[in-house]
Amino acid sequence: MTMQWPRWTRRGFLGAGAAGMAGALVPLAAAGAATSARSATGIVDAAPRPRPSAAQLAWQREELSMFVHFTVNTFTGREWGDGSESPAIFDPKALDARQWARTAKASGFRSMILTAKHHDGFCLWPTKTTTHSVASSPWRGGKGDLVREFTDACRAEGLGVGFYLSPWDRNARVYGEGKAYDDFYIQQLTELLTGYGPVVEVWFDGANGEGPSGKRQQYDWARIHRTVRELQPQAVMFSDAGPDVRWIGNETGSAGSTCWASVDPARVPRPGADDPWTGEALQQGDPYGAVWRPGETDVSIRPGWFWHADQDAKVRTPQNLMNLYFTSVGRNSKLLLNVPPTPDGLFHDNDVRALQGFARLREALLAKDLARGASAKASTGDGAARVVDGDADSFWTPGGDAREGWLELSLPPDAEFDVIRLEEAIAHGQHVSNYRIDVWRDDAWQPLTWGTTIGHCKLDRVPSTRTGRLRLVIEHAYAAPRIARIGLHRSADAAWDRPDYHGD
């Protein structure tokens, strides 16, 4: 049975403005092309398989990115502004973008994405397109540029820069007027992509409600994508339908337990597609898909996306954030965690403490790999030792076109672990569809856990285990598997898998 996945979230009103999307996707130049043609048996093993571009590979290896939702909503208490808000309310007197960036870096995040404009239309930079911006606010005497302060802070801390620019604009009078709004939006996008240095990600949703005139806009996605490609060719673009990275289908922080980086673009042809199979396609991807489009899991550290005083006691716990790491990064996705500043322009102490605790738990778990340097052997092929050398670009493959095989590690007798990290060398694609982990007990191999996809990272939680021998068995792959890593870790806090959602 195909599940109908819920779609009513902060990214709602998705359908009407997406009609211009069909045929508009402009994927990044990939390392390898692919075709998608199923045989009568459903097996397409002989077909070329997609691989990531250099930008997509770097994007996924970051693992953690931070979303920053900040605008007039922060001062009104709303999640979606209606465009009538006066710029006079925007006055974050203690704003410190360096505090945001330092917090992100110290917590292990590699990039940050700012809501440069949300649905209310208020721009966080002194745009030439409208007076509905920081230039009309009392902040910094009307001379401030939050996008500039944000990008400078990110670069000072060595973080990548990303922008969210809502296509829905509830303030712009030209919204809903066809090309007039297309030109308006492209000018805003151009200002962001030419005035603030290199950008690693441009984040689009398909939000498409009515504007001041009561009309909706049919977005020119083809032109939007061309503009990004021309001005920031190294940036990846996010939306339901990519073209480079895709939404994971929910905002609860959970990728599918089976999660392919490849997709069939026809199953999600545009932002806002809401067919019965859409949720499954976003969550799981498609092993037969011709396009490399890995998933991004966006979720907030609080119940809302913007700051609200009554949510200060509802910040996710470090343990819950660790659980999100397992259900996103640990399922071949990237975690995009939203942390909203307060009206003062600072991250709240509760959010900072939660992030610090998350970093400590993650570092304690991953600091020591009990498999590093272990003796390794394999069923066939060369390079078994490469899976324990710590190099994400080296790998074992069974040789020839073999789709099955095993790797065995000999471990110290006192090695005790409860987390297994597996990685494929995804620069060469994602191929494994079924695997098993065995341990040697009572003079025989006994199964410890099973799984489906691996991809960039698969984290398996297992009972606390001691064994002198461990075996990864590849039961099926769609092409010769390339295993880059088998890691064994011991969790420092047995409570991090608790189901508490926001710590309340």
C-alpha positions in Angstrom: 0.0 0.0 0.0 1.3 3.5 -0.8 1.1 5.9 2.1 -0.3 9.4 1.6 2.1 11.6 3.5 0.9 14.7 5.3 1.9 18.0 3.6 0.4 20.8 5.7 3.4 22.4 7.2 5.1 25.8 7.2 5.9 25.0 3.6 2.1 24.9 2.7 0.3 26.6 -0.2 2.6 24.7 -2.4 0.6 23.7 -5.4 -0.6 26.5 -7.6 2.6 28.3 -8.2 4.5 25.2 -9.3 2.9 24.8 -12.7 5.9 26.4 -14.4 8.2 23.8 -13.0 7.7 21.0 -15.4 10.8 20.6 -17.6 12.5 23.4 -15.8 15.0 21.6 -13.6 18.6 22.3 -14.3 20.7 19.7 -12.4 24.3 20.3 -11.5 26.8 18.7 -13.9 27.1 15.2 -12.5 30.2 13.1 -12.3 28.4 10.4 -14.3 25.2 10.2 -16.3 22.5 7.6 -15.9 19.5 6.2 -17.5 16.5 4.6 -15.9 14.9 1.7 -17.7 13.3 -1.3 -15.9 13.5 -4.7 -17.4 10.6 -7.2 -17.2 12.0 -8.4 -13.9 12.4 -4.9 -12.6 16.2 -5.2 -12.5 18.3 -2.6 -14.2 21.7 -3.6 -12.9 23.3 -3.1 -16.3 22.3 0.5 -16.6 24.7 3.3 -15.6 24.0 4.7 -12.2 24.0 8.3 -11.1 26.8 9.9 -9.2 27.1 13.2 -7.3 28.7 16.3 -8.6 31.6 17.7 -6.6 29.2 20.3 -5.1 26.7 17.6 -4.1 29.4 15.4 -2.6 30.8 18.3 -0.5 27.3 19.3 0.6 26.5 15.8 1.9 29.8 15.4 3.7 29.1 18.5 5.7 26.3 16.5 7.5 25.1 19.4 9.6 23.8 22.8 8.5 21.9 25.4 10.6 18.8 27.3 9.4 18.2 30.8 10.9 14.6 32.1 10.8 14.6 35.8 11.6 12.4 38.6 10.4 9.5 40.8 11.5 7.7 37.6 12.7 10.3 37.5 15.5 8.7 40.7 16.8 5.0 39.9 16.1 4.9 36.4 17.4 3.6 35.0 14.1 5.0 32.1 12.0 3.7 33.7 8.8 3.5 37.4 8.4 0.9 39.0 6.2 3.0 41.7 4.6 1.4 44.6 6.5 4.0 44.7 9.3 5.7 48.1 9.7 9.5 48.0 9.3 9.6 50.1 12.5 9.1 47.0 14.6 12.4 45.5 13.4 15.0 46.6 15.9 17.2 43.8 17.3 19.2 46.0 19.6 21.8 43.4 20.6 22.1 41.6 17.3 25.3 39.6 17.0 25.6 37.4 14.0 29.1 36.3 15.2 27.3 34.8 18.2 25.2 32.7 15.8 28.2 31.7 13.7 30.4 30.9 16.7 27.6 28.8 18.2 27.1 26.9 15.0 30.8 26.2 14.5 31.3 25.1 18.1 28.4 22.7 17.8 29.9 21.1 14.7 27.8 22.7 12.0 29.5 23.5 8.7 27.2 26.0 7.0 24.3 28.3 7.8 21.2 29.3 5.8 19.4 32.7 6.5 15.8 33.6 5.7 16.8 36.7 3.7 13.1 37.2 2.9 10.1 35.2 4.3 6.6 35.2 3.1 5.9 38.7 4.6 8.2 40.2 2.0 10.5 42.0 4.5 14.0 42.0 3.3 17.0 41.7 5.6 19.2 43.6 3.3 18.8 47.1 1.8 17.4 45.9 -1.5 16.7 48.2 -4.4 13.4 46.4 -5.2 11.3 47.7 -2.2 11.3 49.9 0.8 9.9 47.0 2.9 13.4 46.2 4.2 15.9 46.9 7.0 16.6 50.3 5.3 13.2 51.5 6.6 13.7 50.1 10.1 15.3 51.9 13.1 17.9 49.1 13.4 21.4 50.5 12.9 19.7 53.8 12.1 18.4 52.4 8.8 21.9 51.8 7.6 22.1 48.1 8.6 22.5 45.1 6.3 21.8 41.9 8.2 22.7 39.7 5.2 26.1 41.4 5.2 26.6 40.9 8.9 25.5 37.2 8.5 27.8 36.4 5.6 30.8 38.2 7.3 30.2 36.2 10.5 29.9 32.9 8.7 33.1 33.5 6.8 35.0 34.7 9.9 34.1 31.3 11.4 34.8 29.2 8.3 31.2 28.4 7.6 29.5 28.1 4.3 26.7 30.6 3.4 23.2 29.8 2.2 20.1 31.8 1.6 16.3 31.2 1.7 14.3 33.6 -0.4 10.6 33.0 -0.3 8.9 33.2 -3.7 5.6 34.1 -2.0 5.6 37.8 -1.2 2.6 39.1 0.7 3.8 42.7 0.5 4.9 43.2 -3.1 2.2 44.9 -5.2 3.4 43.1 -8.3 3.0 39.7 -6.8 0.5 37.8 -9.0 1.2 40.0 -12.0 3.2 37.5 -14.0 6.5 38.8 -15.6 6.5 41.9 -13.4 6.9 39.8 -10.3 9.3 37.4 -12.0 11.5 40.4 -12.7 11.1 41.7 -9.2 12.1 38.3 -7.7 15.0 37.7 -10.0 16.4 41.1 -9.1 16.2 40.2 -5.4 17.9 36.9 -6.1 20.5 38.6 -8.2 21.3 41.1 -5.4 21.9 38.2 -3.0 24.0 36.1 -5.3 26.2 39.0 -6.6 26.7 41.1 -3.5 27.7 38.8 -0.7 30.4 36.4 -2.0 30.3 32.6 -2.6 27.1 30.7 -1.7 26.9 27.0 -1.0 23.1 26.5 -1.0 20.0 28.3 -2.2 16.9 27.1 -0.5 13.5 27.3 -2.2 10.1 26.2 -1.1 7.0 26.5 -3.3 4.9 28.6 -0.9 2.2 30.1 -3.1 -0.6 31.9 -1.3 -2.3 35.1 -2.4 -0.6 38.5 -2.6 -2.0 42.0 -1.8 -4.1 41.9 -5.0 -5.7 38.5 -4.1 -3.8 36.8 -7.0 -1.3 34.0 -7.0 1.9 33.9 -9.0 2.9 31.2 -11.3 6.7 31.1 -10.6 9.2 30.9 -13.5 11.3 28.2 -12.0 13.3 27.7 -15.1 14.5 31.3 -15.0 15.1 31.1 -11.3 17.3 28.1 -11.6 19.2 29.5 -14.6 19.9 32.6 -12.5 21.4 30.6 -9.7 23.5 28.5 -12.1 24.8 31.6 -13.9 25.6 33.6 -10.8 26.7 30.9 -8.3 27.4 27.7 -10.3 28.9 25.9 -7.3 25.8 26.3 -5.2 23.3 23.5 -4.7 19.6 24.3 -5.0 17.0 22.8 -2.6 13.3 22.2 -3.1 10.8 19.3 -3.2 12.0 18.7 -6.7 15.6 19.7 -6.4 17.2 20.2 -8.8 20.2 19.3 -6.7 19.0 18.3 -3.3 15.5 17.3 -2.2 13.2 17.8 0.8 12.9 14.6 2.8 9.1 14.9 3.0 8.5 15.9 6.6 9.6 18.4 9.2 9.9 16.0 12.1 13.6 15.2 11.5 13.2 11.7 10.0 14.5 10.4 6.7 13.3 7.0 5.5 15.0 4.0 6.9 15.5 3.2 3.3 16.9 6.3 1.7 18.4 6.5 -1.8 20.2 9.6 -3.1 18.9 8.8 -6.6 15.4 9.8 -7.6 13.1 9.4 -10.6 12.4 13.1 -11.3 9.0 12.2 -12.9 7.7 11.1 -9.5 8.2 14.6 -8.0 8.2 16.8 -11.1 7.8 20.2 -9.3 7.7 21.8 -5.9 4.3 21.2 -4.4 3.6 17.9 -6.2 1.1 16.1 -3.9 0.4 12.7 -5.6 -0.2 9.6 -3.5 3.3 8.5 -4.0 5.0 11.9 -3.4 5.8 11.3 0.3 7.3 7.9 -0.4 9.4 9.3 -3.3 10.8 12.1 -1.1 11.4 9.8 1.9 13.0 6.9 0.1 14.3 8.1 -3.2 14.5 5.4 -6.0 17.2 2.8 -6.6 16.3 3.0 -10.3 16.4 6.8 -10.4 18.4 8.5 -13.1 19.2 11.7 -11.1 21.4 12.2 -8.1 19.3 14.3 -5.6 20.1 13.5 -2.0 17.7 14.4 0.8 17.8 17.2 3.3 16.0 16.9 6.6 14.8 20.2 7.9 13.5 20.5 11.5 13.4 23.2 14.2 15.0 23.1 17.6 11.7 24.5 18.9 8.1 23.7 18.0 8.0 26.9 15.9 10.4 28.1 13.2 10.5 31.6 14.6 11.3 32.5 18.2 8.3 32.6 20.7 8.7 33.4 24.4 6.3 30.6 25.4 8.6 28.0 23.7 11.8 28.8 25.7 11.0 25.8 27.9 10.3 23.6 24.9 13.7 23.5 23.3 14.8 20.0 22.2 17.1 18.3 24.6 20.6 17.2 23.6 19.4 13.6 23.7 16.6 14.4 21.3 19.0 16.3 19.0 21.2 13.2 19.0 18.2 11.1 18.0 17.6 13.5 15.1 21.2 13.0 14.0 20.6 9.2 13.8 17.3 9.6 11.9 18.8 12.1 9.4 22.5 11.9 8.9 22.4 8.3 10.0 19.9 7.5 7.2 21.9 9.0 4.3 20.4 12.5 4.6 21.7 15.9 5.8 20.4 17.6 8.9 19.3 21.2 8.6 18.5 22.3 12.1 16.7 25.6 12.6 17.7 27.8 15.5 15.7 31.1 15.7 17.2 34.2 17.3 15.3 36.2 19.9 14.1 39.8 19.3 17.4 41.0 20.7 19.1 39.3 17.8 20.8 36.5 19.8 20.4 32.8 20.2 18.6 32.1 23.4 20.7 30.5 26.2 18.4 27.4 26.2 19.1 26.8 22.6 22.8 27.3 23.0 23.0 24.9 25.9 21.0 22.3 23.9 23.4 22.7 21.0 26.5 22.4 23.3 25.0 19.3 24.8 24.3 17.8 21.4 27.9 18.5 20.4 29.3 16.8 23.5 27.1 13.7 23.0 28.0 13.4 19.3 31.7 14.0 19.9 31.8 11.4 22.7 30.1 8.9 20.5 32.3 9.4 17.4 35.6 10.4 19.0 36.8 6.8 19.2 36.3 4.2 16.4 37.0 0.8 17.8 37.4 -0.6 14.3 40.1 1.8 13.2 43.2 -0.1 12.1 41.6 -3.5 12.8 42.7 -6.5 10.8 40.4 -6.9 7.8 39.8 -9.5 5.2 37.2 -10.0 2.5 35.4 -12.6 0.4 37.1 -11.4 -2.8 38.8 -8.3 -4.1 41.6 -6.2 -2.8 41.7 -3.4 -0.2 39.8 -4.8 2.7 41.9 -2.7 5.1 40.7 0.4 3.4 37.4 0.2 5.3 39.2 0.9 8.6 41.8 3.5 7.4 39.6 6.6 8.0 39.7 7.8 4.4 36.3 8.4 3.0 37.7 8.2 -0.6 39.3 4.8 -0.2 37.2 1.7 -0.4 36.9 -2.1 -0.8 35.0 -3.6 -3.7 34.5 -7.3 -4.3 36.1 -7.1 -7.8 34.7 -7.4 -11.3 31.0 -6.9 -11.4 30.2 -8.9 -8.2 27.1 -7.6 -6.3 27.6 -9.6 -3.1 30.4 -10.2 -0.7 31.6 -9.9 2.8 34.2 -8.1 4.9 35.4 -9.4 8.2 37.1 -7.5 11.0 39.2 -9.0 13.8 38.8 -7.0 17.0 40.4 -6.7 20.4 38.6 -9.0 22.9 37.7 -6.0 25.1 36.1 -4.0 22.3 32.5 -3.1 23.2 30.2 -1.1 20.9 26.6 -0.3 20.5 26.7 1.8 17.3 27.8 0.8 13.9 28.7 3.3 11.2 28.7 2.2 7.6 29.7 4.3 4.5 29.7 3.7 0.8 32.2 5.6 -1.4 29.4 7.7 -2.8 31.6 9.6 -5.2 31.1 6.4 -7.2 27.4 6.2 -6.6 25.1 4.5 -4.1 24.6 0.8 -4.8 23.9 -1.4 -1.7 20.2 -2.3 -1.1 20.5 -5.0 1.5 23.2 -5.8 4.1 23.6 -7.8 7.3 26.0 -7.5 10.3 27.1 -10.8 11.9 29.2 -11.4 15.0 31.1 -14.6 15.9 29.6 -16.3 19.0 29.7 -19.9 20.2 31.8 -20.9 17.3 29.4 -19.7 14.6 28.3 -16.5 12.8 25.2 -15.0 14.3 23.2 -12.1 12.9 23.3 -8.8 14.9 21.4 -6.5 12.7 20.1 -6.0 9.1 19.6 -3.0 6.9 18.7 -1.8 3.4 20.5 1.3 2.1 23.9 2.7 3.3 24.9 5.7 1.2 27.0 8.4 2.7 26.3 7.2 6.2 24.2 4.6 7.9 24.1 4.5 11.7 22.8 1.3 13.3 22.1 1.1 17.0 22.6 -2.4 18.4 22.7 -3.9 21.9 26.0 -3.5 23.7 28.2 -6.1 22.0 31.6 -7.6 22.6 33.1 -9.8 20.0 36.4 -10.7 18.5 35.1 -11.0 15.0 32.5 -9.0 13.1 31.3 -9.4 9.5 29.5 -7.1 7.1 27.6 -9.1 4.5 26.5 -7.4 1.3 23.4 -9.4 0.3 22.4 -7.3 -2.7 23.6 -4.3 -4.6 22.6 -2.7 -7.9 26.2 -2.4 -9.0 29.5 -3.5 -7.6 29.5 -2.2 -4.0 32.2 0.2 -2.8 32.5 0.2 1.0 34.5 3.0 2.4 34.1 2.5 6.1 33.0 0.2 8.9 33.1 2.1 12.2 32.3 0.8 15.7 31.4 3.2 18.5 30.3 3.2 22.1 27.6 5.7 23.2 28.6 7.7 26.3 24.9 8.4 27.3 22.5 5.5 27.2 19.6 7.9 27.4 20.1 9.6 24.0 17.5 7.5 22.3 14.7 8.6 24.5 11.5 9.7 22.7 11.2 13.0 24.5 10.4 15.5 21.7 11.0 18.9 23.1 12.1 18.1 26.6 8.8 18.8 28.2 
